[in-house]
């Protein structure tokens, strides 16, 4: 009985170990191990500038959007001031030309109104004379022949035509003036639009002189100090992202089709499987020597094919951490 129970217990343990090994053994089957990585990014100056202030030091942790370094460019400020003044002058010129247009139109109307008033007065006087003559001759001339085609009536018609011609000439002059001024205003407006676009670019450049963190991270190096003049494309500082965004696994003696490009995988911390995140296979690398942390023996070097996996930045993994991927 003792021997039977011993064999039964030994067999149960053996099969339990086989089950656990086949299902959970790390690095076997469709699982592989690797390292979590992040690529440090560098912040540089796009143009020659003066370092106004440095707000971080090496080892300092920063959040996305935190201000790191403030730069200033005298050349850029001069260009912004020139464009701003030029735009203000052009807008003032637009206003003055608009006022001048209305003044010229008012002058034409006033000048023409004198002639129109004289014609109206003469038409009124001639009409009065015509009426008086009609009253005096009504007893001698029939109503059908009531001074029809008389010189006074011809004169009135002539005066009316003159008045219409003056009004038409006034309208033509006003239309011409408005057309000329509209062309000038359109040209000025185009100049303002172009200058404002250029000014917008310069203002954007000035905003970019304030360097901010694009993602959470830790300051690795700061290469400049306050009041230092830097040239274009000078490297200002280096930042290590706080969390890894890429995982590299190494296939040792496994086929690459186990992790096809585009496949979704589960990326977990090797020591804490609960700490996991979903990732996506983005490509393959070459066959390289495994990093020392993944080598099982220091005497015999192991090699494997690199597989790159992209993971979201909001994870709880650490840079350089050993990773299990399923």
LINJO-V365911 format. One line per field, one symbol per residue. ss: DSSP state (~ for helix, > for strand, _ for the rest). psi: psi as a letter, one per 40 degrees, with the letter a starting at -180 (. if undefined). Layout:
ss->???
psi->???
//
This chain:
ss->_~~~~~~~~~~~~~~~~~~~~~~~_______>>>>>>___>>>>____>>>>>>______>>____>>>>>>_~~~~~~~~~~~~~~~~~~~~~~~~~~~~~~~~~~~~~~~~~~~~~~~~~~~~~~~~~~~~~~~~_____~~~_____~~~~~~~~~~~~~~~~~~~~~~~~~~~~~~~~~~~~~~~~~~~~~~~~~~~~~~~~~~_>>>____>>>>>>______>>____>>>>>>>____>>>>>>____~~~~____>>>>>>______>>>>>>>>>>>>>>__~~~________>>>>>>>>>__________>>>>_
psi->dddddddddddddddddddddddehheibfiiiaihiihiiihihdihihhdiheiihehhiihehhdhhiihdddddddddddddddddddddddddddddddddddddddddddddddddddddddddddddddeddehiddfgfhfidddddddddddddddddddddddddddddddddddddddddddddddddddddddddeehhiheiiahhdiheiiiehhiiiehhdiihhidiieihhihhhfiidedgiheihihhihddgddgiihihheiiaihihiiddehdiedhhiiihhhhhhiidgieiiheihihh.
//
